[in-house]
Amino acid sequence: MSTTRQAFTGHFYRDPHTWIDSNGTRNWVCRAANFVVVASQAKENAVLTRNTSQQSDEYFILLPKNSAAVINANGQELNSDGNSLFIAPPGDSQIRMVNEGWVYRIFSKNARDLLEMAPNHQDWDNVTDVAELTNWPEPVNGFKLRHYQLDDYIRTDTTMRLFRTRNLMVNIFLPSTAPRDIQKMSPHSHPDYEQGSLAVQGAYIHHLRYPWTPDLSTWHADEHIVASAPSMCVIPPNVIHTSQAVGEKGMQLVDIFAPPRKDFSLRPGLVCNHDEYPLPADIQQ
């Protein structure tokens, strides 16, 4: 077994920002092997843009509650008062903030200009333990700006809300109504992909246990990473992990995977936009 990498956490609320726009918006970048997240503390009327030379594939735009914005792409314009997820198509796109608020953009590693801006970008120079990033079939009716009002996807049988593009998947959990029951934790690991745990509200403790190899000198002690929102913990393959919401209520976590998880995609109806994004031919439904 090869040496297991340690997790990386970007604490956007306390780390130095990666860059600041001319309009005063502060931006933080954090990457994994196959995806990169930009967290922006945007000013009112701020404009966040991507152009064709930068953006060759789709990306997610997550607007938390009360972050109102107007999104433009491919000749479409859509408005949101917040608590929304968008999928922006390849090419030019624009986010114009109606008020001050946080915005989270989630890109694949094809956004190479952003990868190189991440403070932790060199950590992935020689990574070989994650699944290859491949494109699944193109979406039904082609690339276009897609909008999902998150309140429309609340279910009584799960706290999960899964969405995917051709090469990304997010799981936008319902906000917690109470601290996590410490007798109902869910430690698990993934064999060949990383998990990004993006905290957008409240605080979490990410509990991590690293596998032992025959070489004791490579062992890592258990970690219990306290991370308030906004922050992102990047968890490597094979690391046993579980996240504990702390606080009274309203804590919210978003999990990120690239490529999309096959196990989730094969569970009928679990992915909210499954009818828009076909499965590859080699994945049986």
HELIX and SHEET records of a PDB file:
HELIX    1   1 ARG A  112  LEU A  115  1                                   4    
HELIX    2   2 HIS A  121  TRP A  124  5                                   4    
HELIX    3   3 LEU A  150  TYR A  153  5                                   4    
HELIX    4   4 LEU A  216  THR A  218  5                                   3    
HELIX    5   5 LYS A  262  SER A  265  1                                   4    
SHEET    1   A 6 PHE A   8  HIS A  11  0                                        
SHEET    2   A 6 SER A 231  ILE A 235 -1                                        
SHEET    3   A 6 GLN A 195  GLN A 201 -1                                        
SHEET    4   A 6 GLN A 252  PHE A 257 -1                                        
SHEET    5   A 6 MET A 169  ILE A 172 -1                                        
SHEET    6   A 6 LEU A 162  ARG A 164 -1                                        
SHEET    1   B 7 TRP A  19  ILE A  20  0                                        
SHEET    2   B 7 ARG A  26  ARG A  31 -1                                        
SHEET    3   B 7 PHE A  35  ALA A  42 -1                                        
SHEET    4   B 7 GLY A 101  SER A 108 -1                                        
SHEET    5   B 7 TYR A  59  ALA A  73 -1                                        
SHEET    6   B 7 GLN A  76  ALA A  88 -1                                        
SHEET    7   B 7 ARG A 146  GLN A 149 -1                                        
SHEET    1   C 7 TRP A  19  ILE A  20  0                                        
SHEET    2   C 7 ARG A  26  ARG A  31 -1                                        
SHEET    3   C 7 PHE A  35  ALA A  42 -1                                        
SHEET    4   C 7 GLY A 101  SER A 108 -1                                        
SHEET    5   C 7 TYR A  59  ALA A  73 -1                                        
SHEET    6   C 7 SER A  93  MET A  97 -1                                        
SHEET    7   C 7 VAL A  47  ARG A  50 -1                                        
SHEET    1   D 3 GLU A 223  SER A 228  0                                        
SHEET    2   D 3 ALA A 203  ARG A 209 -1                                        
SHEET    3   D 3 ILE A 240  VAL A 246 -1                                        
END                                                                             
